[in-house]
Amino acid sequence: MRVNSRALSALAGAALVLSACGALTPGPAKPKRPTIEFVSNVSAGQDDVSVDTIVTVSAEHGTIDHAGIESDKGPIALRSQGGKWTAQSRLEPGLKYTLTATGTGDDGKSETLHRTFTTTALTLNQQTYPSVSPLTSDTVGVAMPVIVRFDLPVKNRELFEKNMIVETSKPAEGRWAWFGDREVHYRAKEYWPADTDVTVKILVNSLPAGNGIYGQQDQVVKFHVGQKVVGYVDVNTYTLTVKADDQVIRTIPVSTGDKKHRTRQGTKVIMEKLRKVDMDAATTGVDSDDPGYYDLEDVEYAMRLTNSGEFLHAAPWSVGAQGHANVSHGCTGMSPANAKWLFGEMKKGDPVEYSGSPRPIEQGNGWTDWNISWSDWVARSALKTPPTPSPSASPSVGTSSTSPTPLSTTPTPNGIRTRGAA
């Protein structure tokens, strides 16, 4: 058999090529993707977390799908923004919390963070409680101030004021004014618009008040401003003119304080309404041996205007002087029929403006907010400029955002960064 030498030569060359290809080394392996890494500002097992901490958790080399915080008092909501989950409230003292987060790493694997921590305990002497007036569901007059009283002093007034929000259903520019470190009032620049809903949010829970004291409990109060009713008393003409929605509805003859007991001039606000009340001059500093002493039982239709004891009330004993002379010890007296009518028309928070008296009202003798000029009122604010309203707030008031002030969010150096569960 004849063999083709050219064919043998080609086969030999192919074998050499195959032998050379078999000797090549494989290419580089693909890099391994990293596992998710959780980052939070609270450490696992930490037992001294400050109550003003706003807990945060985020991820490196991955994405968090869900995060939550839980204690014996219930959960705290977290909100995700830009990959960072932030608690929507501060912490309570002396509680054990559990922070959980689940996420997916760049390696495609799902991991869970499980971290417990405990907050610092606080005594009642380290917490200041805010009491708010008016109360939820109250219907008040157009001069009603919002009054917040703290049972322990607040040194960080600016911080607290940033977290005290007033929202109104109708435009009404207003500001807070401090009267010492335990009391702060809010009023509009002018009287509240009639038929306005007002929401007051005192978001100071666990907020540092200064000197180791923290806010105790948030307060949210919703009240309604009713019809505009204003009384105008002229002590020289012995009259009380009542206007509703700026229209005169009645003029009443009255008697105010005599020359020894002048009725105070200025704008007063009805503080309380009493169907009947006992009036003892001793409560105003008049001794029982004084010729001007009195002790009256069941005085009808009494509406308080000052802390010192000025009222609008029925005075059947002075009907002959009403409209002609001032014979009282400072109160504004009128006939029982007129007092009953007025009692039905006016409400807590309605203003009564007094003119013609040489005796000015003392600041703080009742709700005397309207006797302070607007410039002086604004000067009592702890904020140099009004806070910026949040998008959800009505455009009526200079308010701050309803989200808590982000305090203590800086990570501590120990045990913060966690790969997978901790």
GIFEN-V880601 format. One record per backbone hydrogen bond with DSSP energy under -1.0 kcal/mol. CO is the residue of the C=O (numbers start at 0). NH is the residue of the N-H. Records with the same first field share a line. If there is no record, write none. Layout:
# GIFEN-V880601
CO=NH ; NH
This chain:
# GIFEN-V880601
3=7
4=8
5=9
6=10
7=11
8=12
9=13
10=14
11=15
12=16
13=17
14=18
15=19
16=20
17=21
20=23
33=106
36=59
37=417
38=57
42=45
45=117
48=119
49=52
50=90
54=86
55=40
56=84
57=38
59=36
60=105
62=103
65=101
67=99
68=75
69=97
70=73
73=70
76=87
78=85
80=83
83=80
84=56
85=78
94=118
96=116
97=69
98=114
99=67
100=112
101=64 ; 65
102=110
103=62
104=107
108=104
110=102
112=100
114=98
115=44
116=96
117=48
122=125
123=126
125=213
127=215
128=150
130=148
132=146
134=137
137=223
139=225
140=143
141=191
145=185
146=132
147=183
148=130
154=156
155=159
156=160
157=161
159=162
160=163
162=202
164=200
166=198
172=188
174=186
176=184
180=153
181=149
182=178
183=147
184=176
185=145
186=174
195=224
196=168
197=222
198=166
199=220
200=164
201=203 ; 218
203=206
206=214
208=154 ; 155
209=212
212=208 ; 209
213=127
214=205
218=201
220=199
221=136
222=197
223=139
224=195
225=194
227=244
229=242
230=352
231=240
232=354
233=237 ; 238
237=253
238=233
239=251
240=231
241=248 ; 249
242=229
243=246
246=243
249=241
251=239
253=322
254=332
255=327
264=360
265=353
267=351
269=348
271=303
273=301
274=300
276=298
278=295
279=282
280=283 ; 285
281=284
286=289
289=292
293=280
295=278
298=276
299=313
301=273
302=311
303=270
309=304 ; 305
310=331
311=302
312=333
314=317
317=320 ; 321
320=323 ; 324
327=257
331=312
332=254
333=314
334=338
335=339
336=340
337=341
338=342
339=343
340=344
341=345
346=349
347=140
348=142
349=269
350=230
351=267
352=232
353=265
354=234
358=264
361=364
363=365
365=367
367=370
368=371
372=376
373=377
374=378
376=379
377=380
379=177
389=392
396=398
404=406
406=53
417=37
